[in-house]
Amino acid sequence: MNFSDFSFWWVLLLFSIPFFTLRFIGKSLKRWPEFLDTIGMAAMSLVLFVNASRSSFIIFAVEVIFNYLMVRLMQSRKGGEAKLIAAITIVIDIFVLAYLKYLTFFVEDVLGLVVPGAVNNWQQGFPLPIFKQIPPGVSFYTFQMVAFVVDSLRPKYKKPIGFIDYINFISFFPQIVAGPIERRADLLPQIQSFRFKFTGDNFEEGLRWLSLGFFMKLVLADNIAPFIDLKETANAWVVWFHAYLFTLRIYFDFGGYSFMAVGLGKILGIQLTLNFLAPYTSVSIQEFWRRWHITLNNWFRDYVFLPLMGSKKQLAPFYLFITFTLSGFWHGAAWNFILWGSYHGALLLVLRYAGRPFQRFVGKYFPSADFVSWALTFASVTLGCLFFMETDIKRLLLKLVTLVNPWAYSLSNVGQLLSSYTLNEGSALIFTLVLANGVLLLEHMAVWQKRQLEYELLLLPWVSRLLLGLTILLAANQPSQFIYFEF
C-alpha cells in the first residue's frame, strides 16, 4: 500500500464510511456479532490490496488459500508426515516467489551469461510468461507464510486457527506490501482478539508515528531523491556524496514507510514490530544489523542461519556469509544486490576476528573512540549503499576503482562537485540535509540519554506537530514510489 498516494486514503475512506455506518447501526440495535469486526478488517485489507494491484490479487488469493489448507492438513498429521507436508508447502512457496521475482534474472543474466543464445532457446522451448514487474509485497508475505508454516510445527501451535484470522494475519494492510515481516507469536494473538476499538491514546500515538513517517518520506527521502546521480564519474567526491545521499534516502524512505505502518496499526489497536531502531547511531556493523530491517534479519537468523549451522558452530562464519548473500539476493534479482549482501557478510566476518583488537587500538590511540567507531561504521554502510543503488555492474566497478584512486580526491574535484548544482538547487539540498541531520541528531541524543525508545524525542507532541506542519509546507511536488516496493 502506497501510504503517500492519495488513492490509498480515498479507497480507505470509501470503504470505511459504509462499513462503520453499518457497524454503528448494528451496535445500536445490538445486532452486530463481534466476528464481523474480523471479517470487516479482512475485507478492508483485501480491497486495499486490489486497489494497489488488481492483476496480482489472484496470485495472492491462491497462495493464501493454498497455505491455509496445507497448514490445516499438516496439523492433522504427526511426526515425519507433518514435516513432509511442511517441506512441500515451503518449497512451493519459495518456487512461486522465485518464478515471479527471479525467472527473468535467471534466464537473461545467468543462463544468458553461461550459454550464449540461451534466452531465445528458453523462450522457444518454454514459452512461460515472465513477470517484468513483481506483485507488490510478494517477498514479504511469502516469508511471513513460510515462517507461519515452520512455527505451526511446534507443539504449542497445534491448535488450528480460523480462515479469516489467517487472512488477517497475512494481509493486514499496513504491513503486507513492505513489512514488517510479523511472526505468529507477535501478531496472531492480536488478530484473534481484534475488535474495532478506537481509543484516544492509540489514535494520538498512531498520529505521531504517521507524522514522523510522512515527514521522513515526503520531505526528506523524496526531496533528496532528485539529487542522486548514477552517471559515470572519475570524481571520488561525487561518488561518495551521492552514495551518502542514497544512504539517507533509503533510511528515510523505508523507515518512513515502516513508521506509517506502525502508526496505522496503532490507530487500529494493533502493535506492529518496529523495523528500525535508529540504525545510523550504530558504532559497529553488528549493531547496525541489530537496528536495520529488524524483522527480515530475525527471519534469516531463525529460518536460514540457525538451521544451516545446527551444531556445527565451527562453520558459523561461513554460514553467516551465505545468509547475508541470500539476504542480498532477497532484495532484488540483480548482481548488485548479491554483491551488497556479500559485502556485508564479508564485513561481519572481518569484524568477527579483528573487531576486538581494532576496538582496543581505537580506544588506545583516539580520545573519542565511540565517535571514530561510529564514523567508520557509517562510512562502511555508505560504501555498501553504493552496491545497493548501482544496478549497472560495469559502472559500479568503475566507481569502486575511482574510490581507491588517490588522484580522484583532488581539490579541483571538490570544486567540480560544488559547481554541479545551481544556487537554487544547492540551497534546497542544503536545507533538506539540515533537516535530515536534525532528525539523526535527535536519534543520537535519545541513544546517548539511554531513553526507552530511540525515537522518543521525535515522537514528542510538539515535535510531531512541527513535523506535520513541515510536511504540509515542504512535501515534494512529485513523490516517488517507496524503494522497497520493488522488492
N, C-alpha and C positions, 0 to 999 in steps of 0.2 A: 504494500500500500504506500502510495506516494503522499505522505502527510503534508508536503508543501504544495500539492496540486489542489486547486480549488474543487475539481470534480470529486475528489475523495470526500471532502466535507459536505458537498452538495448531495451526494448519494447517501451519506450517513444521515443527513438531515431528512431526506425524503423517506428513508426507512424508519427513522426514529419517531417522526410525528405521528403517523398512523398507528405504529406499534404501541407506543407509550400512551396514546389516547385510548386504545382498546384495553390496555393493561389498567389504566386508571378507572375506566368504566367497570371492568371485571372485578377489580379490587373493591370498588364501591358497592357492587352488588354481591360481594363475597362469592363470586363465581370465577375466580382466577386461580386454578391449581398452580402450585409453585413450580411444577416441572415445565410449565410454559415459559418460564424465565430462561431455562437452559435451552429450550427449543428456539426461543427468540434470539439468544446470543449466537447459536449456531447459524440461524438464518441470516443474521446481521453479518457475520463473518463471511459466509458464502456469497452473499450479494455483493459485498465489497471486493471479494476475490474475482467474481465475474466482471465487475466494473474495471478491475485492474488488468485482466486478461481473459477475455471470453474464450479464446482459442485454447487456452491451457487448462480450463476448468475441467474438461472431460478427463484429461490425463490425471489431474489431481484427484478427482472423484473416484476414478478406478483404483488409484493407489490407496486411497483411504479405505475403501470397501475391502480390497484385497488384504491389506494388512490387518484390519479388524477381524476378518473371518479367519485368517491364519493364526492370529494370536488366540482366538477362541478355541480353534482346533488344537493348538499347541497346549493350551491349559487343560484340555480334556485328556491329554496323554501324559505319560510319566517317563522319566529316565531318558534313555537314548532316543526313543521315538520323539519326545518333545524337543530334544536338542536338534534332531534331524529336521523337524518342521521349522524350527527357528533358523537353522542354517539355510534352508531353501528360501525362506522369506527374505533373509538378509541378502542372499546372492541375487535374487530377483530385484530387490530394491536398488542395490548398487548397480546392477546391469541397466536398469531403466535410467538411473542417473547418468551412467557412462554413455548410454546411447544418446540421450538428449543433449548432454553437455560436451562430450569428448569425441563423438564419432567424427566430426569434421576435422578435429586436430589429428586424430589417429590416421584418417585417410590421407589428408593433404600434407601434414607435416611429418608424420612418422613413416607411413608407407611410401609417400612421395619422395622422402629423403633416402630411404633404403633401396627402393625399387623404382627407377625412372619409368614413368608411364603408368604407375600403379593406380593413380586416380581414375584415369579413363577405363582401365581394365575393371576396377572395382565397380564403377557406375554401370558398365555394360553387364557384368556378371551378377551384381547385387543391386538392383535398382531400388534401394531403400531410400525413403525420404530423409534428408539431412536437415537438421534444425539449425538455421543460421542464428536464431535468437532463442535462447533457452527460456523455458517457462519461469515466471517470477517465483522466487523462493524455493525452487526445487532442491537446491543444495542444502538449504536449512531444514525444510520439513522432512526431507529424506533422512537426514541424520537424526532428527527427532524421532522418526518412525523406527529406525534401526535401534536406537537406544531403548525405546519402549519395548521392542521385541526381546532384547537381551535382558532387560530388567524384569520382564514378565516371567522369565525362567526361575527367578528366585522364589523360594517358598512363601515369603511374606506377601508376594503379589499374585498368589494363585487365584484369588477371588476375581471372577470376570467383572468387567465394567460395562456399562450400557453404551450403546452405539452413539447416542447423542453426546455423552460425556467424552467419548473418544474423538468425535468430530471437533468438539470444542477444544480438546487438548491439542490437536494437531493444527487446527485452523484459526485459533484465537487471533483476531485480525490485527491487533497491534504488533504481533511478533512473527507472523507467518512468512513475510517476504524477506526480512533481513535479520531475523533473530530478535532476542536471544534464543539459543537452542535450549529449550527448557527440558528438565528431567522429570520423570514421573513423580518422584518423591516431593518435588517442589511445587509443581503446577497442578497436578491432578487432584489433590485434596481440595484445593481452592475451586477447581472446576466443578467437582462433585457437590460442593456445598454452595455453589454460586446462586445468588439472588440479586436482582437489581435493587440495591440499596445505596442510594446516593447520599453520602454524609458530607457535612460542611468541611470537616478536616481532610477527608480524602480528596474532595474537589479542589480545595486550596493547595494541597501538596501536589496534586496532579498538574494544576496550572503552573506551579513553579517549575516543575520538570519540563513542561511544554514550552514555557518561556525560554528556558535555558537551551532546549533543543532547537527551537526556531531561530534563536539568535546565532547559535553555532552554525547552523546550516545556511540560513538565508543571508545573514550579514557577513559572517566570516568565510565559510567554505566557498559560497557562490561568488563572493567578491574577490577572493584570491584566485579562483579557477582561471579567469581570462588572462592572468599574467604568467601562467605556466607555459613555457615554450619548450617543445620537444625537438626543435630543429638541431641539426648537427652543429657543433661548435668546437673550436680549439681553445676556448677560454675556460679555464678551470673555475674561475669565479662565477661565471654564468652557470656552469653545471651544478656547482654547489648551491647557488642561490635558488635555482629552480627546483632542485631536489628538496631544499628547505621549505619552499613554498608548498610543494606537494605533501611534505611531511605534516605541515599544518593543516592543509586542506583535507587530507584523508581522515585525520582525527576529528576535525570539526564536522565533517560530513557524516561519517559513520557514527561518531559519538552523538552528534545531533539527532540522528535517526533513533538511536538507542534510547536517548533520554525522552524523546517524544513518545516512544513505545511505553516506557515506564510510566510517563505521565498519563497516557490514555488508560493504561491498565489500572493505575491507582484510582482514577476517577470512577472506574467500573468496580472497584473493590478487589482487584487482582494485583498482587505484588509480583512483578517480573524481576528476574535477576539482572543486576547491573552488569553490563558487558564491559564497562571501563571503570577503572579506579585511578584517574589522573596518571596515565602511563608515562607522560613526559616529565614526571618528577622522579623517575627511576634513576638509581645510581649504579645499576648493573643490568646487563641483558636478561639475567634470570629474573630480576624484579620486574623488568619491563613486560616479560611474558606472563607474569602473575597479575598484571594490571591491564593488559591489552587483549581484547576479544576473549574474555574470560571463559565464556561458555563453550566456544569452539576448542580452546586449548584444553579445557577439562574433558571434553568429549574425546579428543585424540589421546589424552593421557589414559582415560579409563577403558576405551574400547579399541585402541591400537597399541600404544606403547606398553602398558602393563601386560596385556595378553601376549604380545610378542616377546617380552622379556621373560615372563614366567619366573622360574627360579634361576635363570642364567644371568645373574647380576653382573658377571664379568663382561657381558656383551651389551650392557646398558648404553654405553656411549654410541655404539653402532646403531642400536635400535632408536636412540634419540635422534640421530641424524636422519634415519629413514622416516621417522614420524614427522619431522619438520619438513622434509622434502615432500611427503604426501600432503601435508597441510598446505604447502605452497601450491601444489597441483590442484587441491580443492578450490583454491581461489580463482583459478581460471585455466582454460585449456590452451596454454601457451608456454613456450620455453622459459620466458622471463619469470613466470610465477614459480616454475620448478627451481630456477636459479635462486630466486628470492628465498624460498623455503630452505634450500641447501645452504645458502649464505648464513641464515640464522642458525641452522643446525650446526654448521662449522664453528660459528662464533661461540655457541654454547659448549662445544667440545673443547675449544681452546681454553675457555674460562674454567671449565671443569678441572683442568690440570694446572693452569697458570694463574687462575683468578686470585688465590690467596697470596702467593708470592708477589703478584703485582700490587695487591692492596697494601701489603707491608711496605713495598717500595714507595708507593704514593704517600702513605702515612708518614714515612720517614723523611722524605725529601720535599714535600709540599705542605705548606701551612694549612691549606684548606683542602683536605683530602676528599671530602664529600663533593665539593664543587668540581674538582678535577674528574672524579669518577662520573659525576652527572654529565659533564661536558663530553667526555669520551663516549658515554652511553648514547647520548643524544646524537652525536656525530655518527656513531655506528648505525643507529636507526635511520638517520637521514641518508646515509650511503645505501642502506638496504632499500629505501624508498626509490632510489634510482632504478634498481632492478624491477620494482613493482610497477613503476609508471611507464617504463620504456619498453614497449612491446616489440620494437624492431631490434633484433639481436645485434645486427651489424652496427647500428647506431649506438647501442648500449656499450659494445666493446670499444668503440671509438671514444666514447665519453670516459670509460674507465682508464683507457690509455692516457687521455688528457689529464685526468686527476693525478697520475703519477709522473707527469712531465713537469719538471720544475720551471721550465720556461713559460708554461701556461699560467703561471701565477704572477706575471709581470704587472707593474703598476699601470702600464698602458691598458692592460686588460680590465683593470678596475674601472678606468675611465670609460672603456667600451661598454661595460655593464651599466654604468650610471647614465650614459648618453642614450641608451636604448629605450628610455621612457621619455615621453613629453612631460612638461611641467604638471599638467593636469593628471596624467597617469601616475606620475611619481607621487604626487600629493595624495591621491586616492589610495595608492598602495601603502604608503607610509601610515596613513590614518588607520587603514584596516589592520596593519601589522601591530600598531599600538594597541588597538582593541584586542587583537588576538593574544598578544603577550600579556595584556592586562588580565585576561581570563586565566592564562597559565600561571601568572604570578599569584592569583588568588588560590589556585590549586596548590601551589608550592607553600603558601602561607598556612593553609589548612593542614598540610602534611607536617610542616615544621612545628606547628602548635599541637600536633597529635590530636586533632579533632576526630570525633567519632566517624565522620564521613568526609571524604576528600572534597566533596562538592558543597560542603556545608555553607561556606561563605557565599558561594554563587546562588544558593537557594534561600538566602535571607530575604524576607518580604520586600524590603526596599530595593534590593539588588534585582529581584525578579521583575519588579515594576519598571526599573530602569532598563533592563534588557528588553522587555516587551516594547517600551517606547522607542528604543533604538532600532528594534526590528521593524517597527512601523515606518520609521523615518529612513532607514538605510538598507532595507532589503534589496537584493539585487534585482535589476529590471528583468533579467532573463534567468530565472532559477534553473540550475542544471539538475539532471537526474542523480539520485543517490548513487555513489560509486558502487556500493555493494549490491545494488540491484542487478548488476552484470554477472554476479557470481551465483 
